[in-house]
């Protein structure tokens, strides 16, 4: 009786604390006071308060909480919650945070957690672990589950096989609608959420699909084979995840079957996985364009320095090249100081125009949109855009230079240089990404530095060269 009363008081206390919790503000940002309360509960080892604060959180919210805490606090939170910790939260955090937490957790605990997750989420935890730790964890998992996970791990990284879940409903075509419904009612190992049933033969060859709404609207005696749709869309287990995401986007899918080389159904990818893929790929492209690699905001100071150093070193080399071009006209600049004032404008405008074109080109390559259009027309359009903008800003800058320095000739020189550089920027912004793509190099990684180099060199050379020729300087 005493234990029951104590447990009731404990539950009442948790309910009272939970009622007073504000997790996010009106803009969806984690409430700083909430994080402070979690941190305080961890600091004083107050498990009761901690449970009341985070026990009912969605895994995404719990993931954000983990990222907001210090590394020591994250490990303590996981330890204090014990079996009540939602391991799905680790699929919502940066790789750095997940790795830190998993390193502090015994492999036996990770093995128990993996068994509770869908195979695609379990793979998220396992794929970045050391091979020795991963093998030890897999060895603690029952044979049937271990084989499923090992099969997914054998597929290439960022492939459909790594993203698929093995929890789906597969039925033979000769079953009736009634048999299928009864099977779903009685089986407790089905997915929590699903929109389609998958029809397979005895060898598990993928025959077709049945939408859940169609199943529920059909009489019980009707065979599944009579209402199944053909396999309109499926993906190979080794297909790149970006290609899979494009299939979802193109055909507005909620799920798609994953088949192996023998056309046997081995898994399913759902829209929630695709949303994660789209976010990851967009994040990756943005970081590559800026030259920060796989850096995350939770990475250490030294890792951030290392990840940016190489890219900055390359940019230093290109800056030296641009400076070398300027040095060729040092006598010209000494005779007309106004050139030193104006030449950064020419290079800057060309660089910005080239970056605009490059961004459009890289995005078109990443989404494969460029495959559906005439490449020659695309190149022509970008060059004409550069020409039109070059003429417009040449007029503006020519007038500015005239009133600034009182020289119409100088205004004409900078106007001509600006047209030349912005046309070259249009060429470079489209041709460099296309050339890198054909050479097998990711254009998101290398385009920026090459485009900037071209516009700087051409801009300086055109402006200073035209000035030296027109004014007879140097």
C-alpha positions as CSV (number, residue, x, y, z in Angstrom):
1,X,0.0,0.0,0.0
2,X,2.9,2.3,0.8
3,X,4.5,1.6,-2.6
4,X,1.3,2.3,-4.4
5,X,0.8,5.6,-2.6
6,X,4.4,6.6,-3.3
7,X,4.0,5.8,-7.0
8,X,0.7,7.8,-7.2
9,X,2.4,10.8,-5.6
10,X,5.2,10.5,-8.0
11,X,2.9,10.4,-11.0
12,X,1.0,13.4,-9.6
13,X,4.2,15.4,-9.2
14,X,5.2,14.6,-12.7
15,X,1.8,15.7,-14.1
16,X,2.0,18.9,-12.1
17,X,5.5,19.7,-13.5
18,X,4.5,18.8,-17.1
19,X,1.5,21.1,-17.0
20,X,3.8,24.0,-16.4
21,X,6.2,23.3,-19.3
22,X,6.6,25.6,-22.3
23,X,8.9,23.9,-24.8
24,X,9.0,26.3,-27.7
25,X,8.2,30.0,-28.1
26,X,5.8,31.4,-30.6
27,X,8.4,31.3,-33.4
28,X,9.1,27.6,-32.7
29,X,12.5,28.2,-31.0
30,X,13.4,26.1,-28.0
31,X,12.5,28.1,-24.8
32,X,15.7,29.1,-23.0
33,X,14.0,28.7,-19.6
34,X,13.0,25.1,-20.5
35,X,16.6,24.3,-21.5
36,X,17.8,25.8,-18.2
37,X,15.3,23.6,-16.2
38,X,16.5,20.5,-18.0
39,X,20.1,21.5,-17.4
40,X,19.4,22.2,-13.8
41,X,17.7,18.8,-13.3
42,X,20.6,17.0,-14.9
43,X,23.1,18.9,-12.7
44,X,21.5,17.9,-9.4
45,X,20.6,14.4,-10.7
46,X,16.8,15.1,-10.2
47,X,15.5,12.2,-12.3
48,X,11.9,12.9,-11.3
49,X,12.0,16.4,-12.7
50,X,13.9,15.4,-15.7
51,X,11.4,12.7,-16.6
52,X,8.5,15.2,-16.3
53,X,10.3,17.6,-18.6
54,X,11.4,15.4,-21.5
55,X,9.6,12.0,-21.2
56,X,6.7,12.9,-23.5
57,X,8.7,15.0,-25.9
58,X,8.6,14.1,-29.6
59,X,11.9,12.7,-30.8
60,X,12.6,15.8,-32.8
61,X,12.1,18.1,-29.8
62,X,14.3,15.8,-27.7
63,X,17.0,15.9,-30.3
64,X,17.0,19.7,-30.2
65,X,17.2,19.5,-26.4
66,X,20.2,17.2,-26.6
67,X,22.0,19.6,-29.1
68,X,21.3,22.6,-26.8
69,X,23.0,20.8,-23.8
70,X,26.7,20.5,-23.1
71,X,28.3,17.2,-24.0
72,X,28.6,16.1,-20.3
73,X,24.9,17.0,-19.8
74,X,23.8,14.9,-22.8
75,X,25.5,11.8,-21.5
76,X,24.1,12.3,-18.1
77,X,20.5,12.8,-19.5
78,X,20.7,9.5,-21.4
79,X,22.1,7.7,-18.3
80,X,19.4,9.2,-16.0
81,X,16.5,8.3,-18.3
82,X,17.8,4.7,-18.8
83,X,15.2,2.5,-20.5
84,X,12.9,5.5,-20.8
85,X,15.2,7.3,-23.2
86,X,13.8,7.6,-26.7
87,X,16.6,6.5,-29.0
88,X,14.8,7.9,-32.0
89,X,16.0,11.3,-30.8
90,X,19.5,10.3,-31.9
91,X,18.3,10.2,-35.5
92,X,17.4,13.9,-35.2
93,X,20.8,15.3,-34.0
94,X,24.0,16.2,-35.8
95,X,26.4,13.3,-36.4
96,X,28.9,14.8,-33.9
97,X,26.4,14.8,-31.1
98,X,25.2,11.3,-31.9
99,X,28.7,9.9,-32.0
100,X,29.6,11.5,-28.7
101,X,26.5,10.0,-27.0
102,X,27.1,6.5,-28.5
103,X,30.7,6.5,-27.4
104,X,29.6,7.0,-23.8
105,X,26.9,4.3,-23.9
106,X,27.8,0.5,-23.5
107,X,27.4,-1.5,-26.7
108,X,24.9,-3.8,-24.8
109,X,22.6,-0.8,-24.3
110,X,23.0,0.2,-28.0
111,X,22.1,-3.3,-29.1
112,X,18.9,-3.2,-27.0
113,X,18.0,0.3,-28.5
114,X,18.6,-0.9,-32.1
115,X,16.1,-3.7,-31.6
116,X,13.4,-1.2,-30.7
117,X,13.9,0.9,-33.8
118,X,12.8,0.4,-37.4
119,X,15.6,-0.9,-39.6
120,X,16.2,2.4,-41.3
121,X,16.6,4.3,-38.0
122,X,18.8,1.5,-36.6
123,X,21.1,1.9,-39.6
124,X,21.4,5.6,-38.7
125,X,22.9,4.6,-35.4
126,X,25.1,1.9,-36.7
127,X,26.6,3.1,-39.9
128,X,29.0,5.6,-38.4
129,X,30.3,3.4,-35.5
130,X,33.7,1.8,-35.6
131,X,33.6,-1.6,-37.3
132,X,34.6,-3.3,-34.1
133,X,31.8,-1.8,-32.0
134,X,29.3,-2.3,-34.8
135,X,30.2,-6.0,-35.0
136,X,29.9,-6.4,-31.3
137,X,26.5,-4.7,-31.3
138,X,25.2,-6.9,-34.2
139,X,26.4,-10.0,-32.4
140,X,24.1,-9.2,-29.5
141,X,21.0,-9.0,-31.8
142,X,19.0,-12.1,-32.7
143,X,20.0,-13.8,-36.0
144,X,17.0,-12.8,-38.1
145,X,17.2,-9.1,-37.1
146,X,20.9,-9.1,-37.5
147,X,20.8,-10.4,-41.1
148,X,18.3,-7.7,-42.0
149,X,20.5,-5.0,-40.6
150,X,23.7,-6.4,-42.1
151,X,22.1,-6.6,-45.5
152,X,21.2,-2.9,-45.3
153,X,24.7,-2.0,-44.2
154,X,26.2,-3.9,-47.2
155,X,24.5,-1.4,-49.5
156,X,26.5,1.7,-50.6
157,X,26.3,4.7,-48.3
158,X,23.5,7.2,-49.3
159,X,21.7,4.5,-51.3
160,X,18.1,3.4,-51.2
161,X,19.2,0.2,-49.4
162,X,20.5,2.2,-46.5
163,X,17.3,4.3,-46.2
164,X,14.7,1.6,-46.6
165,X,12.8,0.0,-43.8
166,X,12.0,-3.7,-43.7
167,X,8.7,-3.1,-41.9
168,X,6.0,-3.2,-44.6
169,X,2.9,-5.3,-45.4
170,X,3.4,-7.9,-48.1
171,X,0.5,-10.2,-49.2
172,X,0.0,-12.7,-52.0
173,X,-2.4,-11.9,-54.8
174,X,-4.7,-14.8,-54.1
175,X,-5.6,-13.6,-50.6
176,X,-9.0,-12.0,-50.4
177,X,-9.7,-8.5,-49.0
178,X,-11.2,-10.1,-45.9
179,X,-8.2,-12.3,-45.3
180,X,-5.9,-9.4,-45.6
181,X,-7.9,-7.2,-43.2
182,X,-8.0,-10.0,-40.7
183,X,-4.3,-10.5,-41.0
184,X,-3.6,-6.9,-40.3
185,X,-5.9,-6.9,-37.3
186,X,-4.2,-10.0,-35.7
187,X,-0.6,-9.2,-36.5
188,X,1.2,-7.0,-33.9
189,X,4.4,-6.6,-35.9
190,X,3.1,-4.4,-38.6
191,X,4.3,-0.8,-39.2
192,X,2.7,1.8,-37.0
193,X,1.7,3.8,-40.1
194,X,1.3,2.8,-43.7
195,X,-0.6,3.9,-46.8
196,X,0.0,0.9,-49.2
197,X,0.1,-2.9,-49.2
198,X,2.6,-4.6,-51.4
199,X,1.7,-7.7,-53.4
200,X,4.3,-10.3,-53.9
201,X,4.6,-13.9,-55.3
202,X,6.1,-16.8,-53.4
203,X,9.6,-15.7,-54.3
204,X,8.8,-12.2,-53.1
205,X,8.9,-10.7,-56.6
206,X,7.2,-7.4,-56.6
207,X,3.8,-7.7,-58.4
208,X,1.9,-4.5,-57.5
209,X,0.5,-2.3,-54.8
210,X,-2.9,-1.8,-53.1
211,X,-3.7,1.6,-51.6
212,X,-5.2,1.4,-48.2
213,X,-8.3,3.4,-49.1
214,X,-9.1,1.1,-52.0
215,X,-8.7,-2.0,-49.8
216,X,-11.2,-0.6,-47.3
217,X,-13.7,0.2,-50.0
218,X,-13.7,-3.2,-51.5
219,X,-15.9,-6.2,-50.5
220,X,-14.3,-8.9,-48.4
221,X,-14.5,-11.8,-50.9
222,X,-12.6,-9.9,-53.7
223,X,-9.1,-11.3,-54.3
224,X,-6.2,-8.8,-53.8
225,X,-5.0,-9.5,-57.3
226,X,-8.2,-8.0,-58.7
227,X,-7.7,-4.6,-57.1
228,X,-3.9,-4.3,-57.1
229,X,-2.3,-1.6,-59.2
230,X,0.7,-2.3,-61.4
231,X,4.2,-1.4,-60.2
232,X,4.2,2.1,-61.5
233,X,7.3,3.1,-59.5
234,X,10.0,1.2,-57.7
235,X,13.7,1.9,-57.0
236,X,16.7,-0.3,-56.9
237,X,18.4,-0.9,-53.6
238,X,21.6,0.6,-54.9
239,X,20.1,3.7,-56.4
240,X,21.4,7.0,-55.0
241,X,19.1,8.6,-52.4
242,X,19.0,11.8,-54.5
243,X,17.6,9.9,-57.4
244,X,15.0,8.3,-55.1
245,X,14.0,11.7,-53.8
246,X,13.5,13.0,-57.4
247,X,11.1,10.0,-58.0
248,X,9.0,11.0,-55.0
249,X,9.0,14.7,-56.1
250,X,8.2,13.9,-59.7
251,X,5.3,11.6,-58.9
252,X,4.0,12.9,-55.6
253,X,4.5,9.6,-53.8
254,X,4.0,8.7,-50.2
255,X,6.0,5.5,-50.3
256,X,7.9,3.3,-52.8
257,X,9.0,-0.3,-52.9
258,X,12.8,-1.1,-53.0
259,X,13.8,-4.1,-55.1
260,X,17.1,-6.0,-55.5
261,X,18.7,-7.2,-58.7
262,X,16.2,-10.1,-58.9
263,X,13.2,-7.7,-58.7
264,X,12.4,-9.1,-55.2
265,X,10.9,-6.6,-52.7
266,X,13.4,-6.0,-50.0
267,X,12.2,-2.9,-48.3
268,X,10.2,0.3,-48.5
269,X,11.1,4.0,-48.4
270,X,8.5,6.5,-47.0
271,X,8.0,10.2,-47.4
272,X,9.4,11.0,-44.0
273,X,12.7,9.5,-45.1
274,X,12.6,11.6,-48.3
275,X,12.1,14.8,-46.4
276,X,15.3,14.0,-44.4
277,X,17.1,13.2,-47.6
278,X,16.1,16.5,-49.3
279,X,17.2,18.5,-46.2
280,X,20.5,16.6,-46.1
281,X,21.3,17.1,-49.7
282,X,20.4,20.8,-49.7
283,X,22.5,21.3,-46.6
284,X,25.4,19.5,-48.2
285,X,25.2,21.5,-51.4
286,X,25.1,24.8,-49.6
287,X,28.1,23.9,-47.5
288,X,30.1,22.7,-50.5
289,X,29.4,26.0,-52.3
290,X,30.9,27.8,-49.3
291,X,33.8,25.4,-48.9
292,X,33.0,24.1,-45.4
293,X,32.6,20.4,-46.2
294,X,30.7,18.4,-43.7
295,X,31.1,20.8,-40.9
296,X,28.2,21.1,-38.4
297,X,27.5,23.8,-35.7
298,X,28.2,21.2,-33.0
299,X,31.7,20.4,-34.3
300,X,34.8,21.4,-32.3
301,X,36.9,24.5,-32.9
302,X,39.8,22.5,-34.3
303,X,37.6,20.5,-36.7
304,X,36.1,23.7,-38.0
305,X,39.6,25.2,-38.6
306,X,40.7,22.0,-40.5
307,X,37.6,21.8,-42.6
308,X,37.9,25.4,-43.8
309,X,41.6,25.7,-44.1
310,X,42.1,23.8,-47.5
311,X,39.3,25.8,-49.2
312,X,40.8,29.1,-47.9
313,X,44.2,28.0,-49.1
314,X,42.9,27.5,-52.6
315,X,41.2,30.9,-52.5
316,X,44.5,32.4,-51.4
317,X,46.2,30.9,-54.5
318,X,43.5,32.4,-56.7
319,X,43.8,35.8,-55.0
320,X,47.5,35.8,-55.6
321,X,46.8,35.1,-59.3
322,X,44.5,38.1,-59.5
323,X,47.1,40.2,-57.7
324,X,49.7,39.1,-60.2
325,X,47.5,40.4,-63.0
326,X,47.3,43.8,-61.2
327,X,51.1,43.9,-60.8
328,X,51.4,43.7,-64.6
329,X,49.9,47.2,-64.7
330,X,51.5,48.8,-61.7
331,X,53.0,51.6,-63.8
332,X,49.6,52.3,-65.3
333,X,48.0,52.5,-61.8
334,X,50.8,54.8,-60.6
335,X,50.0,57.3,-63.4
336,X,46.3,57.2,-62.8
337,X,45.3,56.6,-59.2
338,X,41.6,56.6,-60.1
339,X,42.1,53.1,-61.6
340,X,43.0,51.7,-58.2
341,X,39.8,53.1,-56.8
342,X,37.5,51.8,-59.6
343,X,39.0,48.4,-60.5
344,X,37.5,46.5,-57.5
345,X,34.1,47.5,-58.7
346,X,34.6,45.8,-62.1
347,X,35.8,42.6,-60.4
348,X,33.1,42.6,-57.8
349,X,30.2,43.1,-60.2
350,X,31.6,40.3,-62.4
351,X,32.0,38.0,-59.4
352,X,28.4,38.6,-58.3
353,X,27.0,38.0,-61.8
354,X,29.1,34.8,-62.1
355,X,27.9,33.6,-58.8
356,X,24.2,34.1,-59.8
357,X,24.7,32.1,-63.0
358,X,26.7,29.5,-61.2
359,X,24.0,29.0,-58.5
360,X,21.3,28.5,-61.2
361,X,23.6,26.1,-63.1
362,X,24.6,24.0,-60.0
363,X,21.0,23.7,-58.9
364,X,19.9,22.6,-62.3
365,X,22.6,20.0,-62.4
366,X,21.7,18.8,-58.9
367,X,18.0,18.4,-59.7
368,X,18.7,17.0,-63.2
369,X,16.5,19.8,-64.6
370,X,19.2,20.5,-67.1
371,X,18.7,17.2,-68.7
372,X,15.2,18.2,-69.8
373,X,16.2,21.5,-71.6
374,X,18.4,22.5,-74.5
375,X,21.8,23.1,-73.0
376,X,22.9,25.4,-75.8
377,X,19.8,27.6,-75.2
378,X,20.6,27.7,-71.5
379,X,24.2,28.8,-72.1
380,X,23.0,31.4,-74.6
381,X,20.4,32.8,-72.2
382,X,22.9,33.2,-69.4
383,X,25.4,34.9,-71.7
384,X,22.7,37.3,-72.9
385,X,21.6,38.0,-69.3
386,X,25.3,38.9,-68.6
387,X,25.4,41.1,-71.6
388,X,22.2,42.9,-70.8
389,X,23.1,43.5,-67.2
390,X,26.6,44.5,-68.3
391,X,25.3,47.2,-70.6
392,X,22.9,48.5,-67.9
393,X,25.5,48.7,-65.2
394,X,28.1,50.0,-67.6
395,X,25.9,53.0,-68.3
396,X,25.4,53.5,-64.6
397,X,29.1,53.2,-63.7
398,X,30.2,55.3,-66.7
399,X,28.0,58.2,-65.4
400,X,29.3,57.7,-61.8
401,X,32.9,57.7,-63.0
402,X,32.3,60.8,-65.0
403,X,30.9,62.8,-62.1
404,X,33.3,61.3,-59.6
405,X,36.6,61.9,-61.5
406,X,35.4,64.4,-64.2
407,X,36.5,62.2,-67.0
408,X,34.2,60.9,-69.7
409,X,37.0,58.8,-71.2
410,X,37.5,57.0,-67.9
411,X,33.8,56.4,-67.6
412,X,33.9,54.8,-71.1
413,X,36.8,52.6,-70.2
414,X,35.1,51.2,-67.0
415,X,31.8,50.8,-68.9
416,X,33.5,48.7,-71.6
417,X,35.4,46.6,-69.0
418,X,32.2,46.0,-67.1
419,X,30.4,44.7,-70.2
420,X,33.4,42.4,-71.0
421,X,33.6,41.0,-67.5
422,X,29.9,40.4,-67.0
423,X,29.6,38.6,-70.4
424,X,32.6,36.4,-69.3
425,X,30.9,35.9,-65.9
426,X,27.9,34.5,-67.7
427,X,30.1,32.1,-69.7
428,X,32.1,31.0,-66.7
429,X,29.1,30.7,-64.4
430,X,27.4,28.1,-66.7
431,X,30.3,26.4,-68.5
432,X,32.5,25.7,-65.5
433,X,29.8,23.7,-63.6
434,X,28.9,21.9,-66.8
435,X,32.6,21.0,-67.5
436,X,33.1,19.9,-63.9
437,X,30.0,17.7,-64.1
438,X,31.2,16.0,-67.3
439,X,34.7,15.5,-65.7
440,X,33.1,13.6,-62.8
441,X,33.7,16.4,-60.3
442,X,30.9,17.7,-58.1
443,X,30.3,21.2,-59.4
444,X,29.0,22.3,-56.0
445,X,32.5,21.8,-54.5
446,X,34.7,23.4,-57.1
447,X,32.6,25.9,-59.2
448,X,32.8,28.8,-56.9
449,X,36.6,29.2,-56.7
450,X,37.0,28.8,-60.5
451,X,34.2,31.3,-61.3
452,X,35.6,33.9,-58.9
453,X,39.1,33.5,-60.3
454,X,37.9,34.0,-63.9
455,X,35.9,37.1,-63.1
456,X,38.7,38.6,-61.0
457,X,41.4,38.0,-63.6
458,X,39.2,39.1,-66.6
459,X,37.9,42.1,-64.7
460,X,41.3,43.4,-63.7
461,X,42.9,42.6,-67.0
462,X,40.1,44.1,-69.1
463,X,39.9,47.4,-67.0
464,X,43.6,48.0,-66.6
465,X,44.4,46.8,-70.1
466,X,41.8,49.0,-71.7
467,X,43.0,52.0,-69.6
468,X,46.6,51.5,-70.5
469,X,45.8,51.2,-74.2
470,X,43.3,54.1,-74.3
471,X,45.3,56.6,-72.2
472,X,48.7,55.4,-73.4
473,X,49.8,54.8,-69.8
474,X,52.6,52.5,-68.5
